[in-house]
Amino acid sequence: MRLVHVVTLVSDDGAYGGPTSVATGQLEECAARGHDVTLVSLWQGNSPAPARIGSVPLRTRPARSLLPGRFTGLMHPLLVRDMWRAMGAADVVHIHAGRDLVSLAALTVATLRRKRFLAQTHGMVAPRRAAAVRLFDRVYVPLLRRARGCLVLTEQERQALAEVIGPGGPSLLTLPNGVRAADDGGVVRRGRGREVLFLARLHPRKRPEAFVEMAALVHRKLPDARFTLHGADEGSLPAVRRLIASHGLQDVVSYGGALEHAEAVRAYGRADVYVLPAVDEPFGMTVIEALSAGTPVVVTDGCGIADELARRGAAVVTDGSPRELAEAVCGVLADEERGDALAKAGRRVVAETYSIHAVTDRLEEIYRRTCHFGCLE
């Protein structure tokens, strides 16, 4: 099949996060299975855009800010022409759709081209009451309703998206995010130190400040523990630095900036615990990546897959308070057997549910039904 995916932004610092990682992972696996794949996106970085991401051909234009908003208003006029040309020969168009100009353009082009397209919203399209959003949705939602199907991560996202789209819309199909499982079959516990990792955008919803507050509490009990934050700054870095200074943690907590994906994988592998204090987290792609690396994970009950991970013994789920986060981290660092059990369960849940191979099996079936106008339920 000829597959064209559209995602809003590819960048050298991974600023757009999960949707870009998911799109490239899906396309790399599809390419390995013999499909003809293309990714269309804006590019943002200090160097020219690459021609490929791994095995995936990339068509990009430099991101320009046409409207307010970090991602909402990004666009390049010639990207519309690129979409038109790329979609022309596509069997299936797959749009990773948020409420932004790139997604709006992709939905419009796919509709005008009369293409069979799917939308995957990554938890980004939920009911909103702001006047600007309601105005945007007058154009956006009718186009989204033309999709052959909308891919959702969780039951919570299904309910939120159904409220936005309304009755009689496209089928809402559950598709988890997937990662490429590590090649080795065992779990390698670190045993080299006590390294605690935060790897996500420094955005208020990700709560990096709670990570620092947690670090201060852990440091009192385990003075040899060290804490590292990685991720693009989206407004929280000044507050993070103030907290580090106010707690006197300059030699204990460090900020290492954003990482490319290969570097991020190595960072997961070095860590003894991965902590994501985020709330209202639709899925948690970084959580799955950490689990795949065999790293014990601590999350909040606001993570979309927290219940399943807790049920399968694959993560420690907390209420998100610095106190509970600290207790969870101390428990893992102080008990090697517990850490081993979490790591093994995490790798198991990735292999069985969240591996890119299992996810792409499901995605291929959806693509085939899309091509043949079959029922997508």
C-alpha atoms as a printed R data frame, in Angstrom:
    type eleno elety resid chain resno       x       y      z
1   ATOM     1    CA   MET     A     1   0.000   0.000  0.000
2   ATOM     2    CA   ARG     A     2   1.005   3.622 -0.563
3   ATOM     3    CA   LEU     A     3   0.675   5.348  2.791
4   ATOM     4    CA   VAL     A     4   0.943   9.078  3.475
5   ATOM     5    CA   HIS     A     5   1.039  10.355  7.044
6   ATOM     6    CA   VAL     A     6   0.776  14.006  8.033
7   ATOM     7    CA   VAL     A     7   1.999  15.313 11.389
8   ATOM     8    CA   THR     A     8   2.215  18.940 12.424
9   ATOM     9    CA   LEU     A     9   5.901  19.225 13.298
10  ATOM    10    CA   VAL     A    10   9.176  17.363 13.148
11  ATOM    11    CA   SER     A    11  12.013  19.089 14.985
12  ATOM    12    CA   ASP     A    12  15.549  18.462 16.169
13  ATOM    13    CA   ASP     A    13  14.483  18.806 19.812
14  ATOM    14    CA   GLY     A    14  11.400  16.580 19.690
15  ATOM    15    CA   ALA     A    15   9.210  19.527 20.708
16  ATOM    16    CA   TYR     A    16   5.966  18.072 19.298
17  ATOM    17    CA   GLY     A    17   6.489  14.951 21.352
18  ATOM    18    CA   GLY     A    18   4.309  11.868 21.088
19  ATOM    19    CA   PRO     A    19   2.456  12.416 17.787
20  ATOM    20    CA   THR     A    20   5.721  12.748 15.854
21  ATOM    21    CA   SER     A    21   7.275   9.757 17.591
22  ATOM    22    CA   VAL     A    22   4.163   7.675 16.932
23  ATOM    23    CA   ALA     A    23   3.955   8.675 13.265
24  ATOM    24    CA   THR     A    24   7.598   7.855 12.548
25  ATOM    25    CA   GLY     A    25   7.413   4.579 14.465
26  ATOM    26    CA   GLN     A    26   4.314   3.443 12.581
27  ATOM    27    CA   LEU     A    27   5.807   4.369  9.219
28  ATOM    28    CA   GLU     A    28   9.156   2.695  9.891
29  ATOM    29    CA   GLU     A    29   7.398  -0.562 10.726
30  ATOM    30    CA   CYS     A    30   5.126  -0.223  7.670
31  ATOM    31    CA   ALA     A    31   8.173   0.402  5.481
32  ATOM    32    CA   ALA     A    32   9.836  -2.716  6.894
33  ATOM    33    CA   ARG     A    33   6.739  -4.664  5.816
34  ATOM    34    CA   GLY     A    34   7.089  -3.479  2.238
35  ATOM    35    CA   HIS     A    35   4.672  -0.542  2.139
36  ATOM    36    CA   ASP     A    36   5.498   2.678  0.273
37  ATOM    37    CA   VAL     A    37   5.498   5.368  2.961
38  ATOM    38    CA   THR     A    38   5.848   9.157  3.156
39  ATOM    39    CA   LEU     A    39   5.675  11.592  6.058
40  ATOM    40    CA   VAL     A    40   4.610  15.198  5.382
41  ATOM    41    CA   SER     A    41   5.331  17.767  8.067
42  ATOM    42    CA   LEU     A    42   6.728  21.139  8.997
43  ATOM    43    CA   TRP     A    43  10.368  21.243 10.114
44  ATOM    44    CA   GLN     A    44  11.875  23.247 12.941
45  ATOM    45    CA   GLY     A    45  15.561  23.066 13.807
46  ATOM    46    CA   ASN     A    46  19.010  24.599 13.704
47  ATOM    47    CA   SER     A    47  19.990  22.546 10.653
48  ATOM    48    CA   PRO     A    48  18.286  21.763  7.342
49  ATOM    49    CA   ALA     A    49  15.551  19.136  7.502
50  ATOM    50    CA   PRO     A    50  16.703  15.563  6.886
51  ATOM    51    CA   ALA     A    51  15.501  13.776  3.768
52  ATOM    52    CA   ARG     A    52  14.542  10.772  5.881
53  ATOM    53    CA   ILE     A    53  13.856   9.769  9.444
54  ATOM    54    CA   GLY     A    54  15.293   6.280  9.561
55  ATOM    55    CA   SER     A    55  13.688   4.534  6.588
56  ATOM    56    CA   VAL     A    56  10.860   7.067  6.248
57  ATOM    57    CA   PRO     A    57  11.015   9.667  3.422
58  ATOM    58    CA   LEU     A    58  10.242  13.116  4.805
59  ATOM    59    CA   ARG     A    59   8.632  16.021  2.929
60  ATOM    60    CA   THR     A    60   8.938  19.211  4.933
61  ATOM    61    CA   ARG     A    61   8.775  22.986  4.838
62  ATOM    62    CA   PRO     A    62  10.216  25.349  7.449
63  ATOM    63    CA   ALA     A    63   7.737  26.093 10.221
64  ATOM    64    CA   ARG     A    64   6.445  29.665 10.250
65  ATOM    65    CA   SER     A    65   4.268  31.123 12.980
66  ATOM    66    CA   LEU     A    66   1.188  32.570 11.273
67  ATOM    67    CA   LEU     A    67  -1.109  32.661 14.326
68  ATOM    68    CA   PRO     A    68  -0.578  32.763 18.112
69  ATOM    69    CA   GLY     A    69   0.130  29.485 19.862
70  ATOM    70    CA   ARG     A    70   3.219  27.294 20.086
71  ATOM    71    CA   PHE     A    71   1.940  24.753 17.555
72  ATOM    72    CA   THR     A    72  -1.556  25.902 16.637
73  ATOM    73    CA   GLY     A    73  -0.478  28.661 14.267
74  ATOM    74    CA   LEU     A    74   2.530  27.000 12.638
75  ATOM    75    CA   MET     A    75   2.302  26.652  8.856
76  ATOM    76    CA   HIS     A    76   4.088  27.151  5.539
77  ATOM    77    CA   PRO     A    77   2.001  27.949  2.450
78  ATOM    78    CA   LEU     A    78   3.904  25.510  0.229
79  ATOM    79    CA   LEU     A    79   3.174  22.635  2.589
80  ATOM    80    CA   VAL     A    80  -0.369  22.585  1.184
81  ATOM    81    CA   ARG     A    81   1.063  21.924 -2.281
82  ATOM    82    CA   ASP     A    82   3.247  19.157 -0.840
83  ATOM    83    CA   MET     A    83   0.203  17.556  0.760
84  ATOM    84    CA   TRP     A    84  -1.751  17.767 -2.494
85  ATOM    85    CA   ARG     A    85   1.010  16.043 -4.448
86  ATOM    86    CA   ALA     A    86   1.794  13.408 -1.816
87  ATOM    87    CA   MET     A    87  -1.842  12.438 -1.274
88  ATOM    88    CA   GLY     A    88  -2.579  12.107 -4.979
89  ATOM    89    CA   ALA     A    89  -1.189   8.587 -5.306
90  ATOM    90    CA   ALA     A    90  -1.925   7.447 -1.740
91  ATOM    91    CA   ASP     A    91  -4.077   4.433 -0.985
92  ATOM    92    CA   VAL     A    92  -4.597   5.657  2.579
93  ATOM    93    CA   VAL     A    93  -3.932   9.050  4.162
94  ATOM    94    CA   HIS     A    94  -3.298   9.038  7.920
95  ATOM    95    CA   ILE     A    95  -3.534  12.451  9.617
96  ATOM    96    CA   HIS     A    96  -2.178  12.922 13.131
97  ATOM    97    CA   ALA     A    97  -4.679  15.641 13.853
98  ATOM    98    CA   GLY     A    98  -4.663  18.291 16.530
99  ATOM    99    CA   ARG     A    99  -6.421  21.642 16.516
100 ATOM   100    CA   ASP     A   100  -3.857  23.453 14.365
101 ATOM   101    CA   LEU     A   101  -3.371  24.879 10.879
102 ATOM   102    CA   VAL     A   102  -1.392  21.915  9.549
103 ATOM   103    CA   SER     A   103  -4.085  19.447 10.604
104 ATOM   104    CA   LEU     A   104  -6.809  21.686  9.206
105 ATOM   105    CA   ALA     A   105  -4.972  21.926  5.881
106 ATOM   106    CA   ALA     A   106  -4.400  18.156  5.753
107 ATOM   107    CA   LEU     A   107  -8.070  17.396  6.417
108 ATOM   108    CA   THR     A   108  -9.081  19.906  3.751
109 ATOM   109    CA   VAL     A   109  -6.685  18.540  1.116
110 ATOM   110    CA   ALA     A   110  -7.671  14.933  1.827
111 ATOM   111    CA   THR     A   111 -11.341  15.878  1.471
112 ATOM   112    CA   LEU     A   112 -10.812  17.808 -1.762
113 ATOM   113    CA   ARG     A   113  -8.678  14.977 -3.130
114 ATOM   114    CA   ARG     A   114 -11.503  12.555 -2.243
115 ATOM   115    CA   LYS     A   115  -9.020  10.352 -0.412
116 ATOM   116    CA   ARG     A   116  -9.815   7.663  2.122
117 ATOM   117    CA   PHE     A   117  -8.275   9.041  5.269
118 ATOM   118    CA   LEU     A   118  -7.942   8.250  8.944
119 ATOM   119    CA   ALA     A   119  -7.447  10.717 11.774
120 ATOM   120    CA   GLN     A   120  -5.469   9.976 14.928
121 ATOM   121    CA   THR     A   121  -5.960  12.662 17.537
122 ATOM   122    CA   HIS     A   122  -3.530  11.588 20.316
123 ATOM   123    CA   GLY     A   123  -5.762  13.034 23.011
124 ATOM   124    CA   MET     A   124  -5.441  16.533 21.501
125 ATOM   125    CA   VAL     A   125  -9.093  16.981 20.481
126 ATOM   126    CA   ALA     A   126 -11.293  17.253 23.543
127 ATOM   127    CA   PRO     A   127 -14.264  19.505 24.342
128 ATOM   128    CA   ARG     A   128 -13.214  23.141 24.817
129 ATOM   129    CA   ARG     A   129 -15.351  26.165 25.628
130 ATOM   130    CA   ALA     A   130 -13.043  28.979 24.506
131 ATOM   131    CA   ALA     A   131 -14.571  31.193 21.819
132 ATOM   132    CA   ALA     A   132 -11.553  30.817 19.528
133 ATOM   133    CA   VAL     A   133 -11.771  27.020 19.723
134 ATOM   134    CA   ARG     A   134 -15.516  27.025 19.000
135 ATOM   135    CA   LEU     A   135 -14.888  29.214 15.949
136 ATOM   136    CA   PHE     A   136 -12.077  26.940 14.732
137 ATOM   137    CA   ASP     A   137 -14.259  23.864 15.244
138 ATOM   138    CA   ARG     A   138 -16.934  25.207 12.905
139 ATOM   139    CA   VAL     A   139 -14.566  24.407 10.051
140 ATOM   140    CA   TYR     A   140 -12.454  21.710 11.679
141 ATOM   141    CA   VAL     A   141 -15.092  19.317 13.027
142 ATOM   142    CA   PRO     A   142 -17.063  18.888  9.752
143 ATOM   143    CA   LEU     A   143 -13.800  17.926  8.050
144 ATOM   144    CA   LEU     A   144 -12.872  15.534 10.871
145 ATOM   145    CA   ARG     A   145 -16.272  13.880 10.487
146 ATOM   146    CA   ARG     A   146 -15.323  12.943  6.899
147 ATOM   147    CA   ALA     A   147 -12.624  10.555  8.127
148 ATOM   148    CA   ARG     A   148 -13.175   6.843  7.498
149 ATOM   149    CA   GLY     A   149 -12.232   6.331 11.135
150 ATOM   150    CA   CYS     A   150 -10.676   8.136 14.096
151 ATOM   151    CA   LEU     A   151  -8.003   6.319 16.075
152 ATOM   152    CA   VAL     A   152  -8.100   6.803 19.853
153 ATOM   153    CA   LEU     A   153  -5.783   5.671 22.622
154 ATOM   154    CA   THR     A   154  -8.085   5.115 25.567
155 ATOM   155    CA   GLU     A   155 -11.734   4.956 26.562
156 ATOM   156    CA   GLN     A   156 -11.416   8.461 28.030
157 ATOM   157    CA   GLU     A   157 -10.265   9.794 24.673
158 ATOM   158    CA   ARG     A   158 -13.077   7.927 22.920
159 ATOM   159    CA   GLN     A   159 -15.656   9.673 25.096
160 ATOM   160    CA   ALA     A   160 -14.070  13.110 24.699
161 ATOM   161    CA   LEU     A   161 -13.730  12.817 20.925
162 ATOM   162    CA   ALA     A   162 -17.290  11.503 20.571
163 ATOM   163    CA   GLU     A   163 -18.518  14.627 22.353
164 ATOM   164    CA   VAL     A   164 -16.593  16.862 19.944
165 ATOM   165    CA   ILE     A   165 -17.635  15.030 16.764
166 ATOM   166    CA   GLY     A   166 -21.223  14.390 17.761
167 ATOM   167    CA   PRO     A   167 -23.548  11.534 16.750
168 ATOM   168    CA   GLY     A   168 -23.288   9.884 13.362
169 ATOM   169    CA   GLY     A   169 -19.578  10.547 13.000
170 ATOM   170    CA   PRO     A   170 -16.838   8.141 11.869
171 ATOM   171    CA   SER     A   171 -15.990   4.947 13.702
172 ATOM   172    CA   LEU     A   172 -13.807   5.476 16.784
173 ATOM   173    CA   LEU     A   173 -11.159   2.747 16.773
174 ATOM   174    CA   THR     A   174  -8.843   1.972 19.673
175 ATOM   175    CA   LEU     A   175  -5.171   1.846 18.690
176 ATOM   176    CA   PRO     A   176  -2.484   2.063 21.376
177 ATOM   177    CA   ASN     A   177   0.877   3.633 20.738
178 ATOM   178    CA   GLY     A   178   3.697   1.214 20.078
179 ATOM   179    CA   VAL     A   179   7.454   1.132 20.529
180 ATOM   180    CA   ARG     A   180  10.133  -1.104 19.162
181 ATOM   181    CA   ALA     A   181  10.939  -3.594 21.901
182 ATOM   182    CA   ALA     A   182  14.575  -4.053 22.880
183 ATOM   183    CA   ASP     A   183  16.326  -6.875 21.071
184 ATOM   184    CA   ASP     A   184  17.511  -8.755 24.146
185 ATOM   185    CA   GLY     A   185  15.044 -10.927 25.975
186 ATOM   186    CA   GLY     A   186  16.167 -10.186 29.506
187 ATOM   187    CA   VAL     A   187  15.992  -7.217 31.770
188 ATOM   188    CA   VAL     A   188  19.231  -5.549 32.730
189 ATOM   189    CA   ARG     A   189  19.000  -3.817 36.089
190 ATOM   190    CA   ARG     A   190  21.454  -0.976 36.467
191 ATOM   191    CA   GLY     A   191  22.969  -1.405 39.883
192 ATOM   192    CA   ARG     A   192  25.514   1.335 39.085
193 ATOM   193    CA   GLY     A   193  23.926   4.179 40.988
194 ATOM   194    CA   ARG     A   194  20.659   5.855 41.851
195 ATOM   195    CA   GLU     A   195  19.720   7.853 38.762
196 ATOM   196    CA   VAL     A   196  16.161   9.178 38.541
197 ATOM   197    CA   LEU     A   197  14.986  10.517 35.181
198 ATOM   198    CA   PHE     A   198  12.345  12.956 33.938
199 ATOM   199    CA   LEU     A   199  12.121  12.997 30.131
200 ATOM   200    CA   ALA     A   200   9.255  15.067 28.738
201 ATOM   201    CA   ARG     A   201   8.431  18.586 27.640
202 ATOM   202    CA   LEU     A   202   8.935  21.123 30.417
203 ATOM   203    CA   HIS     A   203   5.299  22.146 30.325
204 ATOM   204    CA   PRO     A   204   2.942  22.792 33.250
205 ATOM   205    CA   ARG     A   205   0.866  19.701 32.422
206 ATOM   206    CA   LYS     A   206   3.979  17.510 32.666
207 ATOM   207    CA   ARG     A   207   4.723  19.024 36.112
208 ATOM   208    CA   PRO     A   208   8.532  19.120 36.146
209 ATOM   209    CA   GLU     A   209   8.274  21.267 39.282
210 ATOM   210    CA   ALA     A   210   6.716  18.279 41.086
211 ATOM   211    CA   PHE     A   211   9.726  16.224 39.976
212 ATOM   212    CA   VAL     A   212  12.063  18.708 41.680
213 ATOM   213    CA   GLU     A   213   9.940  18.771 44.831
214 ATOM   214    CA   MET     A   214  10.012  14.969 44.818
215 ATOM   215    CA   ALA     A   215  13.802  15.031 44.384
216 ATOM   216    CA   ALA     A   216  14.170  17.223 47.468
217 ATOM   217    CA   LEU     A   217  12.222  14.699 49.557
218 ATOM   218    CA   VAL     A   218  14.113  11.683 48.193
219 ATOM   219    CA   HIS     A   219  17.456  13.425 48.729
220 ATOM   220    CA   ARG     A   220  16.782  13.606 52.482
221 ATOM   221    CA   LYS     A   221  16.463   9.820 52.676
222 ATOM   222    CA   LEU     A   222  18.867   8.808 49.903
223 ATOM   223    CA   PRO     A   223  21.604  11.468 49.640
224 ATOM   224    CA   ASP     A   224  23.430   9.584 46.874
225 ATOM   225    CA   ALA     A   225  20.440   9.688 44.479
226 ATOM   226    CA   ARG     A   226  20.790  11.960 41.457
227 ATOM   227    CA   PHE     A   227  18.039  13.465 39.322
228 ATOM   228    CA   THR     A   228  18.080  14.581 35.676
229 ATOM   229    CA   LEU     A   229  15.468  16.413 33.628
230 ATOM   230    CA   HIS     A   230  15.492  16.297 29.820
231 ATOM   231    CA   GLY     A   231  13.061  17.928 27.417
232 ATOM   232    CA   ALA     A   232  12.283  21.042 25.432
233 ATOM   233    CA   ASP     A   233  11.311  24.013 27.605
234 ATOM   234    CA   GLU     A   234   7.686  25.030 27.192
235 ATOM   235    CA   GLY     A   235   7.545  27.573 29.975
236 ATOM   236    CA   SER     A   236   8.455  25.638 33.125
237 ATOM   237    CA   LEU     A   237  12.261  25.813 33.044
238 ATOM   238    CA   PRO     A   238  12.572  29.094 35.017
239 ATOM   239    CA   ALA     A   239  10.392  27.687 37.796
240 ATOM   240    CA   VAL     A   240  12.393  24.441 37.774
241 ATOM   241    CA   ARG     A   241  15.643  26.341 38.176
242 ATOM   242    CA   ARG     A   242  14.221  28.474 40.982
243 ATOM   243    CA   LEU     A   243  13.119  25.358 42.866
244 ATOM   244    CA   ILE     A   244  16.486  23.684 42.411
245 ATOM   245    CA   ALA     A   245  18.189  26.767 43.859
246 ATOM   246    CA   SER     A   246  15.711  27.245 46.697
247 ATOM   247    CA   HIS     A   247  16.168  23.637 47.849
248 ATOM   248    CA   GLY     A   248  19.952  23.806 47.427
249 ATOM   249    CA   LEU     A   249  19.920  20.931 44.930
250 ATOM   250    CA   GLN     A   250  22.364  22.332 42.363
251 ATOM   251    CA   ASP     A   251  24.661  19.296 42.779
252 ATOM   252    CA   VAL     A   252  21.754  16.847 42.909
253 ATOM   253    CA   VAL     A   253  19.281  17.885 40.193
254 ATOM   254    CA   SER     A   254  20.381  18.858 36.684
255 ATOM   255    CA   TYR     A   255  18.701  19.909 33.452
256 ATOM   256    CA   GLY     A   256  20.216  18.373 30.331
257 ATOM   257    CA   GLY     A   257  18.084  19.969 27.591
258 ATOM   258    CA   ALA     A   258  16.132  18.218 24.861
259 ATOM   259    CA   LEU     A   259  17.331  14.919 23.429
260 ATOM   260    CA   GLU     A   260  17.075  13.317 20.021
261 ATOM   261    CA   HIS     A   261  15.348   9.947 20.067
262 ATOM   262    CA   ALA     A   262  18.529   7.839 20.045
263 ATOM   263    CA   GLU     A   263  19.909   9.851 22.948
264 ATOM   264    CA   ALA     A   264  16.614   9.498 24.794
265 ATOM   265    CA   VAL     A   265  16.755   5.714 24.459
266 ATOM   266    CA   ARG     A   266  20.232   5.730 26.001
267 ATOM   267    CA   ALA     A   267  18.995   7.978 28.817
268 ATOM   268    CA   TYR     A   268  16.212   5.511 29.680
269 ATOM   269    CA   GLY     A   269  18.794   2.740 29.735
270 ATOM   270    CA   ARG     A   270  21.028   4.611 32.186
271 ATOM   271    CA   ALA     A   271  18.207   5.469 34.599
272 ATOM   272    CA   ASP     A   272  17.257   3.425 37.640
273 ATOM   273    CA   VAL     A   273  13.761   4.947 37.792
274 ATOM   274    CA   TYR     A   274  11.736   6.938 35.280
275 ATOM   275    CA   VAL     A   275   9.215   9.394 36.765
276 ATOM   276    CA   LEU     A   276   6.448  11.139 34.843
277 ATOM   277    CA   PRO     A   277   4.461  13.409 37.212
278 ATOM   278    CA   ALA     A   278   2.113  14.523 34.395
279 ATOM   279    CA   VAL     A   279  -1.636  14.929 34.877
280 ATOM   280    CA   ASP     A   280  -4.302  14.579 32.173
281 ATOM   281    CA   GLU     A   281  -1.795  12.510 30.189
282 ATOM   282    CA   PRO     A   282  -3.760  10.872 27.335
283 ATOM   283    CA   PHE     A   283  -1.350   7.964 26.983
284 ATOM   284    CA   GLY     A   284   2.290   8.521 27.945
285 ATOM   285    CA   MET     A   285   4.602   7.578 25.074
286 ATOM   286    CA   THR     A   286   7.687   8.182 27.193
287 ATOM   287    CA   VAL     A   287   6.294   5.765 29.768
288 ATOM   288    CA   ILE     A   288   6.131   2.994 27.164
289 ATOM   289    CA   GLU     A   289   9.646   3.816 25.952
290 ATOM   290    CA   ALA     A   290  10.986   3.587 29.507
291 ATOM   291    CA   LEU     A   291   9.180   0.288 30.082
292 ATOM   292    CA   SER     A   292  10.661  -1.067 26.865
293 ATOM   293    CA   ALA     A   293  14.137  -0.170 28.120
294 ATOM   294    CA   GLY     A   294  13.544  -2.228 31.254
295 ATOM   295    CA   THR     A   295  13.427   0.843 33.492
296 ATOM   296    CA   PRO     A   296  11.053   0.859 36.499
297 ATOM   297    CA   VAL     A   297   8.396   3.539 36.079
298 ATOM   298    CA   VAL     A   298   6.532   5.815 38.490
299 ATOM   299    CA   VAL     A   299   3.465   7.651 37.120
300 ATOM   300    CA   THR     A   300   0.351   9.413 38.368
301 ATOM   301    CA   ASP     A   301  -3.246   8.258 38.237
302 ATOM   302    CA   GLY     A   302  -3.727  10.968 35.581
303 ATOM   303    CA   CYS     A   303  -1.856   8.860 33.016
304 ATOM   304    CA   GLY     A   304  -4.253   7.255 30.543
305 ATOM   305    CA   ILE     A   305  -2.741   3.782 30.879
306 ATOM   306    CA   ALA     A   306  -2.057   3.936 34.629
307 ATOM   307    CA   ASP     A   307  -4.821   1.482 35.559
308 ATOM   308    CA   GLU     A   308  -3.604  -1.175 33.148
309 ATOM   309    CA   LEU     A   309   0.025  -0.778 34.202
310 ATOM   310    CA   ALA     A   310  -0.931  -1.041 37.872
311 ATOM   311    CA   ARG     A   311  -3.116  -4.094 37.229
312 ATOM   312    CA   ARG     A   312  -0.222  -5.833 35.497
313 ATOM   313    CA   GLY     A   313   2.383  -4.799 38.062
314 ATOM   314    CA   ALA     A   314   4.277  -2.810 35.436
315 ATOM   315    CA   ALA     A   315   4.463   0.590 37.183
316 ATOM   316    CA   VAL     A   316   3.966   2.318 40.504
317 ATOM   317    CA   VAL     A   317   0.918   4.592 40.294
318 ATOM   318    CA   THR     A   318   0.660   7.567 42.665
319 ATOM   319    CA   ASP     A   319  -1.713  10.462 43.261
320 ATOM   320    CA   GLY     A   320   0.930  12.776 41.772
321 ATOM   321    CA   SER     A   321   1.850  14.572 44.990
322 ATOM   322    CA   PRO     A   322   5.590  15.042 45.594
323 ATOM   323    CA   ARG     A   323   5.228  13.000 48.787
324 ATOM   324    CA   GLU     A   324   3.752   9.934 47.046
325 ATOM   325    CA   LEU     A   325   6.160  10.273 44.137
326 ATOM   326    CA   ALA     A   326   9.068  10.360 46.598
327 ATOM   327    CA   GLU     A   327   7.792   7.331 48.522
328 ATOM   328    CA   ALA     A   328   7.468   5.399 45.268
329 ATOM   329    CA   VAL     A   329  10.951   6.324 44.073
330 ATOM   330    CA   CYS     A   330  12.533   5.496 47.432
331 ATOM   331    CA   GLY     A   331  10.735   2.163 47.440
332 ATOM   332    CA   VAL     A   332  12.107   1.213 44.029
333 ATOM   333    CA   LEU     A   333  15.658   2.422 44.694
334 ATOM   334    CA   ALA     A   334  15.837   0.686 48.067
335 ATOM   335    CA   ASP     A   335  14.428  -2.669 46.939
336 ATOM   336    CA   GLU     A   336  16.288  -4.261 44.043
337 ATOM   337    CA   GLU     A   337  13.867  -7.184 43.824
338 ATOM   338    CA   ARG     A   338  10.936  -4.814 43.488
339 ATOM   339    CA   GLY     A   339  12.755  -2.911 40.766
340 ATOM   340    CA   ASP     A   340  13.482  -6.153 38.934
341 ATOM   341    CA   ALA     A   341   9.841  -7.213 39.143
342 ATOM   342    CA   LEU     A   342   8.641  -3.862 37.788
343 ATOM   343    CA   ALA     A   343  11.177  -3.980 34.966
344 ATOM   344    CA   LYS     A   344  10.208  -7.503 33.917
345 ATOM   345    CA   ALA     A   345   6.481  -6.740 34.058
346 ATOM   346    CA   GLY     A   346   7.052  -3.553 32.081
347 ATOM   347    CA   ARG     A   347   8.914  -5.341 29.336
348 ATOM   348    CA   ARG     A   348   6.195  -7.990 29.261
349 ATOM   349    CA   VAL     A   349   3.349  -5.485 28.826
350 ATOM   350    CA   VAL     A   350   5.247  -3.767 26.019
351 ATOM   351    CA   ALA     A   351   5.839  -7.051 24.193
352 ATOM   352    CA   GLU     A   352   2.231  -8.159 24.531
353 ATOM   353    CA   THR     A   353   0.352  -4.899 24.019
354 ATOM   354    CA   TYR     A   354   2.516  -1.923 23.136
355 ATOM   355    CA   SER     A   355   5.136  -3.285 20.760
356 ATOM   356    CA   ILE     A   356   5.205  -1.570 17.387
357 ATOM   357    CA   HIS     A   357   4.811  -5.001 15.778
358 ATOM   358    CA   ALA     A   358   1.528  -5.720 17.579
359 ATOM   359    CA   VAL     A   359   0.223  -2.202 16.969
360 ATOM   360    CA   THR     A   360   1.082  -2.298 13.263
361 ATOM   361    CA   ASP     A   361  -0.685  -5.642 12.852
362 ATOM   362    CA   ARG     A   362  -3.843  -3.846 13.970
363 ATOM   363    CA   LEU     A   363  -3.076  -0.766 11.874
364 ATOM   364    CA   GLU     A   364  -2.531  -2.795  8.697
365 ATOM   365    CA   GLU     A   365  -5.928  -4.408  9.119
366 ATOM   366    CA   ILE     A   366  -7.514  -0.973  9.515
367 ATOM   367    CA   TYR     A   367  -5.714   0.221  6.365
368 ATOM   368    CA   ARG     A   368  -6.905  -2.792  4.364
369 ATOM   369    CA   ARG     A   369 -10.505  -2.214  5.416
370 ATOM   370    CA   THR     A   370 -10.146   1.475  4.616
371 ATOM   371    CA   CYS     A   371  -8.926   0.641  1.112
372 ATOM   372    CA   HIS     A   372 -11.828  -1.708  0.472
373 ATOM   373    CA   PHE     A   373 -14.551   0.363  2.132
374 ATOM   374    CA   GLY     A   374 -15.127  -2.378  4.679
375 ATOM   375    CA   CYS     A   375 -16.554  -1.854  8.142
376 ATOM   376    CA   LEU     A   376 -13.838  -0.441 10.415
377 ATOM   377    CA   GLU     A   377 -15.432  -1.529 13.700
